[in-house]
Amino acid sequence: MSVLFFDIGATLADARMEPDGSLTLRPRPRVAAVLDALAGVPKGIISNPGPGEGAADRAAAALGAAFPGRFTDAGLVHWGVKDGRGIFDRAVASAGGVPADGCVFVGEDAQERAFAREAGMRTAPHPVFASAAMEGRPVFFARIGLPEGRGLPELAAVAETTEAVPVHVASERLVLVMASGLGAEVLERAGFPVELREPVEDRSAFLIRDEGSGGSAEQALGVAAGRAEALYGFIAEALAASGAPPAALLGPAPGGVYLAVPAGARVEEVHRPGARPGDTECLLPDPALLSRPGERSGGPGPGVRGAASGSGLPSAEVVAAVRATVTAESLRGHVARLSGAEPLVAGEPLTVRSRDVAAEDNALAVEALAGRFEELGLRVRRHPFRWRGRQLFNVEAEHRVAGSDSAVLITAHLDSTASGGEFTDEDGAPRPYDPAVDPAPGADDDGSGTAGVLAAAECLASLLADGGRPARSVRFVLFNAEEQGLVGSKFYARAAAAEGDRIAGVFQMDMIAGLQRGAEPRVEIHAGSAVPGPVVGASDALGDLVARTLAAFDPAVTVQQLTGPGDPAVGRSDHASFHERGWAAVAVSEDLFSTPEGAPGTGTRQYHTPGDTLLDEDHDSGFAATIAGSVTAAALAFAGL
């Protein structure tokens, strides 16, 4: 006899905090089929409902609505924090005499699986592997090399029938998955060679990017094969120096190397000297990943809807509204509040020191941002997810259009870090960055992009008040934990794909205020995607629209359109989480990367330091207004205004 205990958030279902404060759960792909197949096995819950009075009751109501009749034994339902083995010991004690190794915890979070294993439980990293865990069969990270003539849809059709869950699509020829031995056998029989690597156990997968790998996927994989050991060695040494458990090498990938990182090893804090922004990408398991559902559900292909200009540029009305609302003054005010230069909420004394996910002020910033969107009359939802034992939130604010075929997203990331700064202890000796207490104002990264999203929402509110009516819904989304490897946007995009969300295009702003004094103003538009397909042309079309709008807004600005696998920002900002699902997306930024000719970037020199403030000599609110205004105008025109 076995007893199964499931985590809820991200494992069984994707969660949403609705505008009225209620909780909604939407089952993850393949979960219902797993529960049906295990109908005769006792099932319980081990889940943290979050703080606050009534949180457990809300979670229980949402669980019953999402999974009626599935979890009926109240004695097997355990609500509480999972910061140690205690709650798992209590779950074992509730299992009616079933020994600890007869109890299985199914949860996506590696740290929670580690605590469960301490309590003697078996674990599964995804519901698909519940039977494998009950039977004591291990689950591995595995690499699948697709033979010539076999495509991702064919692999998806096989993987969906067996114990295999995709983790990352590196290219049309290479996919990283979780698989049991049984799942590997099924894939092999179907003609897909499988290379089993390390057991999953209490590990998570990451892609660490290597600037020495470039070109096509096949060329990059060849380069990475010669560099993977060196990159792994650097990371392993850094983790060992911090006392963290060792990571395991899963082999090369186009653009870098795959690692299996155990719970407690903060690989996202390890950066090689000279590493480019976004060198760490967290990888999430998803049965729907191979099918790139955004290509099916995103509505019509990119095209400017309702723009008055025959050239497809934003209408005069939109341009006028943008120039009136997306100003240097408005952006500077938003950044001042987000970076601690002024009180977070006007009229109140609180100022923030950091929006790092480990800092208490992160949650305060989330509430202030949600409050501002609510003041503008938008429908606001919070998207909870857990990272490193903390509950975090993305913030979504939407103007819904009845009968709309899809939504247009204007996005940025709300968190910050100062991991690249220099810190000393009371004796003046160097010490590591402490994300819980050290200042991380993040005025440019990404207070400037967040300010741009707020200003875009204010612009839409102005247009709506004057009678404007978009053809598509417009959604403003601020992601959390971007600095930890695109974590918040990964959870958001994965949930949106599972829900069948229809997204026409994503306009991401990540660092838009950095301009060194005397430098030529240059803007980067990143549309590059690692995996070819319809998303490539669709993203290029969005980039073209932003580029033409920028040129009309300020002809003095040099625009660099970067696309294809050679785009230096492939996988390095939140737009990549949407490319991964098949949706058109671009990231617009200051001049972060060097030009193809080798000229250095002209953006801020205070990247990831406590010096990233409004007082930074490289912080230019006027330049930010040019970028944010152009992105806003392009996105609203794309939405049909």
N, C-alpha and C positions, 0 to 999 in steps of 0.2 A: 504494500500500500504506500502511495506517495501522496503528498499534499503540495499543491502549487500555490505560491504567493506571488502576486504581480504588483509591480509599481504601476502607477497610473500615468502620470505626465510623461509624454513622449514615448512610453513603452506600450501601454494599451491605447492611449488616446492623446490627441492634441487639445490643449486647454485654451479657453478664451475667457477673460473677465469682461462681461458685457457692460454696457453703459449703466444699467440699473444695479450693478454690483453682483449679479448672479454669475454662476460659473457654468460654462458650456463645455462638454467633452465630445469630440468627434473621433470615433474609432480609427486607429491606424490601419493601413493596408494589411491584409492577411490575418488580422487579429480575430475576426469573427470566425473564419474557417478553422483556426487553431482551437478556439474555445469549443466549437462544435465537435471537432475530432476528439476532444478530451472531456466530453460531456460527463463521463462517469467518474472523473477524478475530482476530489474535493478541492475547492479553490478559495483562496483568500486574497487579501489586499495588505500590502505594507506601503504606505504612502504618506507623505507630508502634505497636509492640506494648506499649509501656510499659517501665518500668525493671525491673531484677531478672534474675537468672540464670534462664534457661529461658523468658523471656517470648516470644521469637520462636518457640520450639518450640511453646508452648501456642497461640499465634496461628495458626501453620501447621496444627496439628491441628484447631483449631476451623474454620478456613477450609475444609479438606478435608471435614469432616463436614457443613458447611452448604452447600457448593457442590461436590459430588463431580464430578470430571472437568472442572471449569470452568477451573481455573488450574493447568495441568500443566507449563508451561515454567518450571522453577526459575530460569532465567537472567533471567526478567522479573519475579521477585518480589523486592522491595526492602523490607527492614525497617530502621527507624531514625527518628530525630527529623526533623521537617520544620520546622526553624527558619531555613531559608534555601534557596537554590536548589540546594545541593550534591546532595541525594538525587535531585532531578529531573534534574540533569545526568547523574548516574550511570544513571538510568533510560533517558535518551535514548541514552547510549553502549551500553546493552545491547540496543538495538532492531534490531541486525543491519543497520546502514547506513541505516535509515530516518531521514530528516532530522528535526530537532527539530519543525518545523511539521507533520510527519506523525504525531507522537506526541500523544496526547490524554490529559490527566489529568482524571478524573471525580471530583469531590470536593465535598462540601457546604460545607466550611470556606473562607470567602472569602480568608483570609490564605494558606492553602495554594495556592489557585488563583493568587494573586498571585505566589508564588514560582515556580510552574510556568510562568507566563507570562514571568517573567524568564529562565527557561531556554529560552525559545523555543517552548514547547509550546502547543498549543491546549487550551482547558479547557471543561468542562461542569459546571454546578452540580448536576446530578442525572442518574442513568443514563438517564432518558427522553430526554435531549438528547445522548446520545453520538453518534448519527448526524449530528445537526446540526453538532456540533463537527468531526467527521471531514470534513464537506462544506463547512466554513467558513461555515455559516449562523449568524447571531447569535441569542441568546436574550434576551428582553426581560422586564422587569416590565410587567405589563399589568393594566388594570382592566376588569372585566366588569360591565356593568349589566344585571341580569336584567329582561326585559320583564314587564309584568303578565301573569299566567297561566302563567309559567314558573317552576319551582321548582328548588331546589338538587339534588334527586335527578336531574332531567332534565339539568342541567348536568354533574353527575358522570358520567352515562352517556356523554356526549359526550367530556368531558375525558379519560376513561380510555382512549379509543381513539386519542388523538393526542398530539402533543408539547405538552402543557400540564400543569402541576402547580400545584395551589392552594397559596397561602401564608397567606392569612387570609380568613376569612369575616366581613366587617364587618356584614352584615345579610342579610336575605333578598333584598335588591335589589342588593348590591354585594359583589364578591369580588375579591381581589387574587391574581394568579397569576403564574407564570413561563410564558412561551410563546414558541415560535419563530414565524416568519412563517407556516410551514406550519400549526402548531397554531392560530394566530389565524384563518387562512382556514377551517379545519374548523369552528371554533366559530361564526364568522360565518355560514357556510352553514346551520348548525343553528339560527340565529335568536338567537344570543347576541352582542350588540354588544361588540366588543373595542377598547379604547383602548390601543395600545402606548405605553409610556413610555420609560424608560431601559434601555439594555443591562445585563444582569446583570453580566457580566465578573467583577470581583473584589469585588462588592458584596453586602451582606446587607440584608434588609428589616427595618425597625423601625416600630412605631407609637408616636408620641410623643403623649401625651394632653394635652388642653387643657381646663382647668377651665371655660372659657367655653362649651364645647359640652355640651349636655344635652338631655333630652327624648327623643322618639322618634328612631329611626335617621334617618328622613327629615329631621326638624327639625334634628337635630344635624349632618347632612351639610350642610344649608344654612348653619348657623352657621359650621361649619368652613371652608366655601368662602370666607367673608369674612375668616377669621383665619389660614388656612393659610400665606399668604405671610409674615405677621408672625412666626408661630412658626418657620417655616423660616429667616427672616432672623436671628432670635436664635441659633438653633442653628448656622447657617453661620458667623456671626461668632465664636461661642465656639470652634468647631473650628478656624477660621483662626488665632485667637489662640494655640491650642496647637500650631500647626504641622501639624495633621492634614490629610489630603486632604479636599476639599469633598464634602459629601453632596449627593444629588440629590433634588429634590422629586418625589414620585410622586402628589401630589394629596391632597385632604382625605379624611378618614374619619370616620364617626360617633365622636365623642369625641376627635378629634385630627387628626393628619396622618401620612401615610405618607412615609418617607424610604428611599432606597437609600444605604446607608452603606458606603464603601469600606474595605478592609482597613487597619487602623492607625488609623482614626478611632473613638475610644472615646466614642461618642455617649451611652452609658449613664451617663457621668460628667458630662454636661451637664444641669443642672437650673435652670429659671427660678426667680427669687425667689418664694417662696410656693407652689411646686409641691407637690402632694399626694403622699403615698407611692405608689410604683409608677407613676410617670409615663412610664416607658419599658418597652416590651414587645418582646422579640425575637420575630421571626416565622420559623418553620421550614417549608420545603416539605414537603408530604405528599400523595401521590395519594389517600389515604383521607379527607382532611379534610372534603370536601363531604358525605360519606355519614354523618358523625357516628356512627361505629360503636358508640359506647357505648350508643346508644339501642337497638341490636339485641342487644348482648352483655352488658348489665348485669344480666341476671336479672330477677326480678319487680320491680314498682314499689315505691317505699319503703313500708314498713309495719313496725311494731314486731313483732319475732318473739320470742315466748317470754317477754315481760315479764309478771311476776306480777300487776302492778297492772292492774285493770280499766280504768284511765284511759289505759293505754299508757305510763305513766311507768316508770322503772327499778324493779326489784323491791327489796324491803327488803334482800335479800342483797347485791345490787350496790351499793346506797347505802352499806351498812355497810362493804363492802370499800373503796369509794372514800374514805370519810371516814377510814379507817385508813391508807391508803397515799398518797393525793394530798393531802399536807399542806403547810402553809407551810414547815415545816422541811425536808421532802424536796425541795421545789422550790428553796428557797434553796440547799441543798447542791449540787444539780445546776447551778444558775446560777453559783455560786461557782467551780466547776471549769471551766465553759465560758467564763467571762469573765476568768479569770486571778486571781481573788481567792484561790483555793486551788489546790494542784496538780491537774493534769488527771486524774491517776490517783492514788488514795489510796496513800500510802506511797512515792511517787516524787517527785523534786524538780521536775519540769518544770511550769511554768505557761505558759499561752498569753497572748500579747499581742493577738492578732487572729485571727478566723476568716475574714477577707477571702480571696477566692479567690486573690489574688496573694500572700498570706502563707504562709510555710512551715508555720505552725501549723494551717492549714486541714486538711492531710492528717493531722496528728496528732490533731486533733479527730475526724475521720472514723474513725480506727482505735480511738480510745477509745470512741466511741459504738457502733461495731460490737461491740467487746468486751463492753460492758455488756449489750447485747441477747443476745449469746451466753451470758453468765452466767445469763440468765433462761430459757435453754432454747429460745429461738426460732430459727427457720431464717433465717440472715442471708445476704443477697446484696448485693454492691456493684454499682452500675450506673455504669460508666465513660462519660464523655463528654469532649469536648475543647472548651475555650473560651479564646480569646486565647492559643493555643499551649500551654496547660496541660492536663494530664489531671486531671480532677476526678471525684468519685464522689458519687452519691446512696447512701443507706444504707436498705435494706429489711429488716425483720425480721417474720417471719410465724408465726402459729400456724395451721396448716392443719387444716381439718376435712374428713375423708373424706366425700365425697358432698355437700359444700356447693354450693349453687347460685351463690354469689358471695362476694365479700370486702368487708369494711368497712374503710376506711382511716382511720387517725388520723395526722395529718401536721403538719409544721412545716418551716421552713427553717433549716439549720444554720449558714449563713454570716453574716457581719456586714460592716459598713462604717462608716467615720467620715468619709465624703465631705462631710458638712455642717459639719465642725469648722473651726476657725481654727488655722493652723499658721504658724510663723515659722522662718526660717533662722538660722544662727549669728549673723547681724548684726541679728536682730530684725525683718527685713523679711518681709512676708506671702509665703507660698509655697503651692502646691497640696498637697492631701493626697497622700501617697505610700502606696498600699495595700500595698506590699511590706514596709514597715518601721514605719509609724505605728500607734499603738495603736488598736484598734477592738474594745473589750470586748463590745459588743452584749448587755449583760445583759438588756435588755427586747426588743430587736430582733435576733434572735429567740431569744436564750438562754432567755427565759421560755417560749416556745412549745415549744422543743426539750425543756426540762425537763418540760413538761406531757406530751409524748409519752413520755418515759422513765418518768414516774410512772404513766402509763396502762398501759404495758407491765408495770410492777411490780404494778399492781392486777390485771391479767389473770393474771399468774403466781400471785398469791395465791388468786384464785378457782379456778384450775385445780387448785391444790394441795388445795383444800377440796372437790374433786369437781365443780366447775362445768363445764358443757359447752356452748359456744356452738353455735348452729345454722349460723352462717356463719363462714368463716375471718376472722381479724382480722389486719390488716397495719399495721405501724407504719413510716412512711416519712419520712425526713429529706432534704430537697432541698438541693442546693448551688446556688450562683450565682443565687439569687433576686434579689439586689440588682442583677444585670446585666440584668434584664428577664425574670425567671421562667424562666431558661434550663434549670436542672436539671429542674424539673417539666414543662417543655415536652418535653424529651427522654424523660422517664419516661412521660408520658401518651401520647405518640406511639407509643412502643414497646409499651405495654400495649394500645393499640387495634389495632396491627398483629398482635399475638399473639392477639387475640380474648379478652383478659382480661375477666372478668365482675366488675364492680365495682358493688356495690349503692349505695354512698354514700361520700363523702369529707368528713371533719371536719377542717378546717384551723385551727390556732391560730397567729396571727401578731401578736405583741405583746399580752401579757395581764397584765402586771404594772404598767402605768403608771396611777397614780391620784394626782392632785395633792392635797396635804394640805387637808383641810376640804371637798373637793369631794364632791358626791353620786356614789356609785358607779354608773357607767353602762357597760353592755356592748353592743357592736354585733354583730349577727348578719347577715352579708352573704350573700344568696342570689342577687343580681341577675346576669343573664346578658345579653350583648349581642344574642344571636340567639334569637328565640322558638322554642318547640317543647316537647316533653315534658320537657326538662331543667328548664324553668322551674318547673312544678308540682312536679316531684320534688324540686328543691332547696328550694322553699318548705316542703315537708313535713318535710325535715330541719331546717330552721330552726325550724319550729313545735315539733318535739321538743326541740331544745336550749333554746328559750325557756321551755317549760313545765318542763323540768328545772331550769333556772336559778331560776325563780320558786319551785320547791319547795325548792331548796338554800338560797337566801337571799332572802327576800321583800323585803329592803331594797334590793336591786339593781334599778335601772331597766333594762329590756331594750328596745333599739331594733332592731326587725326591718326590714331594708332589702332591697328586692327590686325586680325590674323593671329597665329600662334606666336609671332614675334613681338606682339604687344607686351611691353615690360610689366604691365599691370594685370596680365592674365592670372586669375585666381587670387588677386591681392587686395581686393576691396569687395564690399558687399554686393556689388552688381554680379559678381561671379556666382553667388548662390542662386541667382535667377537663370544665368546661362546654364548652370548645371541641370536645371529643370526644363530647359527648352524655351525660356522666355527672352524676348529682346530686352537688352539692358545696356546702358552706357554709364561710365563713371567719368565725371568732369572734375578737374582739379587744377591747381596751380602747376607750375613747371617743376614736377617732382623728380623726374628722371632725366638723364642726359639725353641730348638729341642723337639721332643716328650718326651725326658727324662727330660726336664725342664732346660737344659743348656741355658743361655742367648745368644742372638745374638751377633755376633762379628763385625757387621757393624759400620758405623759412629755413634758417639754420638752427632753429631751436626744436627741431623734431624730437618728440618724446623726452623733453627735458622740462624742469620747472620754469625755464625761461620762456616757455610758449604762453605768453601773456599779451594783453592789449598793449603793453609798453614795449614789446619786442619791436625793434626798429624795422624788422621785415614784415610786420603786420600792417596790411594796407586795406582798410575797410572800403575804400573806393573801388579797388580792384575786385574785392569780394562782391560788391554790388554789381559790377559789370558781369561777373560770372553767374551769380545767383539770378540776376535779372534776365539774362539770356536763357538760362535753363528753365526758369519759371515761364517765360513767354513761349518757349518751344513746347514745353509740356502742356500748357493750357491750350495752345493751338492744336496740338496732337489730340487733346481731349475734345476738340470741337468748338472752342470759344472763338 
